[in-house]
């Protein structure tokens, strides 16, 4: 009993993997396959990226977004000034300061904040780099498709020009002898 025939998409993928297309990268093969199957190449990479991100990834992005903003810097400065004023000018003269100068507890809190914030920022930067790679790959595929379409149009135009030239030559009266 003969094997079931492969669907056209699988036949196309096998031929794209063959030696004839061996010089193409995987992205080029995928793009060419989608082009030949008349599938869209343009993707919403932002939506694709958001739907594939985990809760921790989204939290890292939010924390890094807030940690690198003016509201964070202003809030941070206000808290530090309030802390030093409270412990130096208000509670300091009464000997009730909970963190007297040199503010050892404040330094501990700042160190812990930096120790937690640095890896979160790095995670967010890694995610941004992955997002950039996804967008770059999508741009490459779209540009490759555009190049292939332009070449197709150009070859059709050249064919039309040759036909027009042949038609012109056939319509010209023969030269007198």
Number of C-alpha atoms within 10 A of each C-alpha: 3 4 5 6 8 10 8 10 13 12 12 18 15 11 15 19 17 11 9 9 12 12 11 14 11 12 14 17 20 17 23 21 18 18 17 11 12 9 10 11 17 11 13 9 16 12 9 12 15 12 9 9 11 10 9 11 16 14 13 21 20 15 15 20 13 13 17 12 10 10 11 13 13 11 11 13 12 11 12 14 12 12 15 20 13 17 21 21 11 13 16 17 10 10 11 13 17 13 17 18 13 10 15 11 13 16 11 11 11 13 12 11 11 12 11 11 15 13 13 21 19 14 16 21 15 12 18 14 12 13 17 14 12 17 17 13 14 19 15 15 22 17 14 18 20 12 12 15 13 12 12 12 12 12 12 12 12 12 12 12 12 12 12 12 12 11 11 10 11 10 9 8 7 8 5 4 3
